[in-house]
Amino acid sequence: MTLAAVGTIPVESVALILGVHRLMSQALTPTNLIGNGVATLVVAKWERALDERRLQAALAGGSASAGA
């Protein structure tokens, strides 16, 4: 059924879509954040702009300052 055939939007359908959308958005936010982080590392490595020593120090919990 399309909106043109029915003429109105059923309230139950809107409630179902909004409920599913809320759950989906909660799952998509961390996925998007992780994807952006991975893409940043891949592009930096590809462009030879990744300082792997600083990256390893930051991941190990040490100092990641430029002077280290």
Secondary structure, DSSP 8 states (H G I E B T S, - for coil): --HHHH-S--HHHHHHHHHHHHHHHHHHHHHHHHHHHHHHHHHHHHTT---HHHHHHHHTTS---TT-
